[in-house]
């Protein structure tokens, strides 16, 4: 988990980084965005809850790799780390927070994700005041549609409540291979060659 203060960063000062040479390019900008208002959340526990979701969901541990002929290879990794970025806006007026959030969401919507880095998602927890947080989460549509994203959010909320009770989060019961990359059956290290130019 990384903590960053953005209180002194004026709106309009955030710009996307250019893609690095030699890496699979960013996706084509097709990301699903989810924004939640959370009250009294414990960031470290919430991050652990999301890690439990990733550990139990092969789809969340999938990455793409470019083949010489331009196709993409999907790889299900045994483990992927969920990184939750924390920012603190408490010293900023509400109207400035709202403008900054709108700008941030617009920027993220226009920026694809590196397809070779699992998990294909980014998450930020923004502290708005002493009790209120905004959770901004986006994922690549190459893997997750909105319905699947909503299911993962619900699973993270359930895992969070389990951790607060001191229990081990219940592993989600999915049909074998239902949410895994096509043809892999969710097996760690499995690979599937895709036909077409996904994310070019």
URFEN-V12881 format. One record per residue. RES is the residue in three letters. PSI is psi in whole degrees, -180 to 180 (none if undefined). BURIAL is b if it has 9 or more other C-alpha atoms within 8 Angstrom, else e. Layout:
BEGIN
res->[RES | RES]
psi->[PSI | PSI]
burial->[BURIAL | BURIAL]
END
This chain:
BEGIN
res->[UNK | UNK | UNK | UNK | UNK | UNK | UNK | UNK | UNK | UNK | UNK | UNK | UNK | UNK | UNK | UNK | UNK | UNK | UNK | UNK | UNK | UNK | UNK | UNK | UNK | UNK | UNK | UNK | UNK | UNK | UNK | UNK | UNK | UNK | UNK | UNK | UNK | UNK | UNK | UNK | UNK | UNK | UNK | UNK | UNK | UNK | UNK | UNK | UNK | UNK | UNK | UNK | UNK | UNK | UNK | UNK | UNK | UNK | UNK | UNK | UNK | UNK | UNK | UNK | UNK | UNK | UNK | UNK | UNK | UNK | UNK | UNK | UNK | UNK | UNK | UNK | UNK | UNK | UNK | UNK | UNK | UNK | UNK | UNK | UNK | UNK | UNK | UNK | UNK | UNK | UNK | UNK | UNK | UNK | UNK | UNK | UNK | UNK | UNK | UNK | UNK | UNK | UNK | UNK | UNK | UNK | UNK | UNK | UNK | UNK | UNK | UNK | UNK | UNK | UNK | UNK | UNK | UNK | UNK | UNK | UNK | UNK | UNK | UNK | UNK | UNK | UNK | UNK | UNK | UNK | UNK | UNK | UNK | UNK | UNK | UNK | UNK | UNK | UNK | UNK | UNK | UNK | UNK | UNK | UNK | UNK | UNK | UNK | UNK | UNK | UNK | UNK | UNK | UNK | UNK | UNK | UNK | UNK | UNK | UNK | UNK | UNK | UNK | UNK | UNK | UNK | UNK | UNK | UNK | UNK | UNK | UNK | UNK | UNK | UNK | UNK | UNK | UNK | UNK | UNK | UNK | UNK | UNK | UNK | UNK | UNK | UNK | UNK | UNK | UNK | UNK | UNK | UNK | UNK | UNK | UNK | UNK | UNK | UNK | UNK]
psi->[134 | 136 | 128 | 134 | 124 | 19 | -33 | 6 | 115 | 151 | 143 | -2 | 0 | 128 | 146 | 149 | 145 | 150 | 148 | 142 | 142 | -2 | 159 | 132 | 165 | 159 | 174 | 21 | -5 | 90 | 147 | 132 | 140 | 133 | 122 | 147 | 123 | 143 | 130 | 27 | 147 | 106 | -45 | -41 | -39 | -38 | -41 | -39 | -44 | -35 | -38 | -38 | -45 | -42 | -32 | 5 | 100 | -36 | -34 | -10 | 27 | 142 | 163 | 147 | 134 | 134 | 159 | -30 | 6 | -11 | 176 | 145 | 127 | 134 | 127 | 117 | 148 | -32 | 143 | 138 | 130 | 122 | 120 | 117 | 134 | 129 | 151 | 114 | 17 | -27 | 2 | 142 | 152 | -44 | -33 | -40 | -46 | -42 | -41 | -39 | -44 | -41 | -43 | -45 | -39 | -42 | -45 | -36 | -31 | -4 | 122 | 178 | 147 | 118 | -10 | 9 | 98 | 142 | 150 | 65 | 159 | 142 | 136 | 134 | 115 | 123 | 115 | -38 | -167 | -22 | -22 | 136 | 154 | 126 | 116 | 119 | 135 | 152 | 157 | 131 | -14 | -24 | -43 | 130 | 179 | -39 | -44 | -39 | -42 | -38 | -41 | -37 | -42 | -39 | -38 | -39 | -40 | -42 | -37 | -46 | -38 | -44 | -37 | -31 | -3 | 15 | 162 | 130 | 136 | 133 | 130 | 139 | 95 | 155 | 141 | 121 | 1 | -36 | 18 | 160 | 149 | 123 | -4 | -25 | 13 | 12 | 129 | 134 | -4 | 152 | 144 | 130 | 130 | 142 | 129 | 174 | 69 | 129 | 17 | none]
burial->[e | e | e | e | e | e | b | e | e | e | e | e | e | e | e | e | e | e | e | e | e | e | e | b | b | b | b | e | b | b | b | b | b | e | e | e | e | b | e | e | b | e | e | e | b | b | b | b | b | b | b | b | b | b | b | e | b | b | b | b | b | b | b | b | b | b | e | e | e | e | b | b | b | b | b | b | b | e | e | b | e | b | b | b | b | b | b | b | b | b | e | e | e | e | e | e | b | e | b | b | e | e | b | b | e | e | b | e | b | e | b | b | b | b | b | b | e | b | b | b | b | b | b | b | b | b | b | b | e | e | b | b | b | b | b | b | b | b | b | b | b | e | e | b | e | e | e | e | b | e | e | b | e | e | b | b | b | b | b | b | e | b | b | e | e | e | e | e | b | e | e | e | e | e | e | e | b | e | b | b | b | e | e | b | b | b | e | e | e | b | b | b | e | e | e | e | e | e | b | e]
END
